[in-house]
């Protein structure tokens, strides 16, 4: 049976695996192998910091209000279906369901504004302190495209290891952008439906700023069928429902399964409540962020140093010229 140090030697001799892909050198530790996550201890509730208390609160508000909004909104919209009366009765009738829907919507808007203040304010504060690193944000990068291609090759068996990804990987960035777009559509369309008189005046005034050619097209086509404010109201109703259905599908079939039901996270990933991520998860999917953790958390660096020594991984350490014995 091969030891850990022998396994490293085998990996390093395999020309199909680039050494830089398998090893990452860290000052004071030596070379860390890419699959070290298979050897670490992990607390299911989380070992390393990931989200601030603000993000945890915002996620909880969005999560709970989304469930209430979906339950009330879908039931009211599809009230002619057989199951709708039973669900509406749980909320105390249609009028009470409308009221609950509007209250939940107000809380979700508050959570969205709260999130924007947190992200913008936190980024400005880090910029003033000289601590801002865009690589640790949700800002899309070319590297995300390379990581996606690399990950596809890994799942197809053409790569031995997953890419070394940052704090937020490509899937999370796509999901985050989708949430931003979805919230914007839902808030815009929902506000149009809630305040039809105000939005009708806004639409009428906005037409004055459109190029003359567009106004002419509207007047000769759509405006002849519907008054412009009425057209936008119908369009807002369509956007609101369609975006809500799409969001429900994304949450149920993508986010839920991809975050909580995947192997290694099942039956639940507790990060959304604790704000902390397991060591195994951090190293496997956010390896570059783990390297940052080693620099920022002395206890984690000490843990990794001990693990590398126990597993024999710490034997391969880069040696600088200054470390070589002098010949006189």
N, C-alpha and C positions, 0 to 999 in steps of 0.2 A: 504494500500500500504506500503510495507516494505521500510525502509530507508536504506541508504548505510551501516550504522553500524549494522543494524539488518541482512542485507544480509551477512555481514562478519561472524556474529555469526552463521548463518545457515550453511555457508560453513565450519566453523571450527568444527561444530558438525557432519558433514557428514563424516563418517569413510571411505567412498570410495575415498575421496580426501585427500591425505596427506597434512598436513599443510605446510610443506616445499615446496610443489609444488605450492601452492596458494599464500603463503606469502614469501617475501624476505625482510629480515631486513637490513636496511641501517642506519648507525650511523647518528644521528641528524634528522632523518625523521621518524623512526619507521618501521612498516611492510607495504610493498608495495604489493598490491594484483596483481596477474598475469594479470587480465583483466582491469587494470587501463587505458590501451590504449583506451578503449571505452569512457572514460570521458575527455580525453585531447583535447586541441585545437591544430590544425595543419595547418601550412601554406603549400599549395600545392607546393611551390617553395623550401621548406625545412626549418627546424628549427635548425638542429644540423649538425656539420661538419662530412663529411664522406670521401670525396676524396680531395687530394691536387690539386692544379692547374695543376701540371704535369700530373696527371692521367686523368684529364678532357681533356687536350690537346691531350694526347695519344689516348684516346677513340674516340675523334672527328676525328683524323687522320685515325685511323683504320676503323671507321664507314664509312667515306666518300670514302676512297680508296677501301674498300671492295665492295661497291655498283658499283663503276666504273669498278673494276676488274671483277666482276661477269657479268656486262652488256657487256663488250667488250670481255672477254674471252669465255663466253658461246656462244656468237654470232659467234665468229670466229671458234670455235670448231664445232658447229652445223650449219655451213654455208649452208648446203644442205637442211635445213628445210625451210618451206614456209615463216616463220616470220623473218628469219635471214637477208635477204636483206633490209627489212624495217628498222631494228634496226641499221644495219651497215651504212645505209645512214644518220642516225642521227649523226654519228661520223665522217662523211665526207669520207666514204669509208674504205676498208679493211686496206690499208696501214696506214691511220691515226688512225684507231682503234688499230692497233698493237702498234703504237707509244704511244698512250694514255695509253694502257695497261702497257707498260714498265715503263712509268713515274709514274703511280699509284703504280706499284709494288715497285719501288725504294722508294717512300714515305712510303709505308707500312713497308719495311725493316728498314727504318730510325726510324719509330715509335716503332718497335720491339726492336731495339738497345737502343733507348731512354728509353723505359720501363725497360729494364734490368739494365741500369745504374741507373735509379731512384730507383728501388727496392733494388738492391745490395748496392748502395751508401747510401740510406736511412737507411737500416738495419745496415750497419757498423757504421753509425753515431749514431744510437740509442744504439748500443752495447757499443760504447765508452762512451756514457753518462749514461750507465746503465739503459736505458729506454726501451730496447727491450723486447717485450712480444710476444712469438710465438703464443699465443692464439688469438692474434688480427691480425694474418697473414693468408695467404691462405694455410699454411702447413696442410695437412690432419691429423686428429687425430682419435683415437678410439671413442671419444665422437661423432663425426659426424655420425658414424654407429648407435649409440644409439639414436641420434636425428632423424635420418631417420626412424628408427623403431617406435619411439614415435610419429612422425608426421603421419606416415601411420595409426597408431592406432587412432590418433585424427581425421583424415579425415574419418575413418570408424566408428567413434562414440564410440570408446572404451576408449578414453581419453577426459577429460573435457577441457584441455588446451594444447596449443602447447608447445614444449620443450623450455627451456631457452637457446637460442643460442647466439653464439659470433658474432663478427663483420661480419664474413663471414660464412654463413650457408653451409650445405652440398651441396645444389644445386649449389651455386656459386662456390664452390671449384671444383666440377665436371666440370662445364662449363669453368672455368679458365684453368684447366688441358687440357681440350679438345682444347681450343684455342692455348695453348702452343704447343701441338702436331700438330695441324693443320697448324699453322704458320711454324713450322719446316719443315713439309712435303712439303708445298707449296713453301717455299723459296729454299729448297734443289732441288726439282724437277724442279722448274722454272729456277733456275740457270743452271741446266744441259741442259735445252732446249735452253737457251739464249747463253751459251758458250759451244757448243758441243765439240770443239777441246780440250779445257782445261780439261773438265770433262773426255773425252776419255783417255787423258794421265794420269789423276788421277786414273781412274779405272784400267788402265793397270799396273800402279805402285802398286796399292793396292793389286792386285792379288799376287804379290810376297810375301806379308806378310800373306797370307792365309795358313792354314795347307795343307800339300801335298795331303791329302785325298780329301779335298774340290776342290782343283785344278784339280785333276783327274776326279772327278764327273762332274765338269763343262766342261772339255775337251771332255768327252765321251758323254755328253748329249746336253746341251744348246749350247756350243761353236760350235758343229758340225752343228747346225741349223742356228745360228746367231753368227757373231763375238761378243766377249764379250762387247766391247764398244757399239755396235749397240743394243745389248740386253738391256743394262742398259738405253740407250736413250729411247727405246720403253717402258720400265718399268717406267721411269720417266714421260713420257707423260701420261701414264695410271694413275699413282699416282696423277699427277697434276690435271687432270680433275675429277677423282673420289673424291678426297679430296675437291675440289671446290664445287662440287654438294652437298656433305654431309654438308659442312659448310653453304651453302646457305639454305639447309633444316633446319639445327639447328637454324640458325639466324631467319628464317621466322616463324618456327613453335614452337620453344622452347623459345628462348630468347625474341623475340618480345611479344609473348603472355604471357609468365611467368613474364616478368618484367613490361610491359606497359599496357597490356589489362586485367589484373586480377582485380577483384573487389577491390576497395579502391585505385587503382592506375590509372584506366582508366580515360581519354583517353591517358595520358602520365605521366611517372614518370620523373621529371625534374632533378634528381640527376646527370645525365650524362652531364648536362650543368652547373648546379649551384654548384655541388660538395657537396650539402647538402641533408640530408634526413629528411623526416617529422617525427615529434615526435611520431605519431601514428604507423608508419611503424617500427621505431626503437624499440619501446617497444614490438610490437607484434612479430616481426621476429628476432630481435637482442637484446633481453632483457638484456643479460649480458654486451653488449656494452653500453647500456643505463645506467647501474649501473656505468660503468666507466665514462660516461658523467657527472653523478651526482657528482662524485669526482673531475672532472677536470673543470667543468663549474659552478661557484657559482650561476649565474643567473638561471640556470636550476634547481639547488637544491632548490633555493628559490621558483621557480614556483611550483615544486612538493610538497614542504612543504605546500604552500597555498592551492593547490588542495586537498591534503589529509585532511586538516582541513575542507575545504568546504564540502567535500563528507563524512566526518565522518570516513575516513579510518585511520586517525592519532591517533585514540583512543587506538589501540592495539600496545603499545610500550614495548619493552623488558625492564625490570628493573633489574639492577645489584644489588649486595649486598650493594655496597656503597650508592646506592640511597634509601635504606630502612631506616626508622627512627631508631635511636639508642635507646636502652632501658637501662637506667641506674639503 
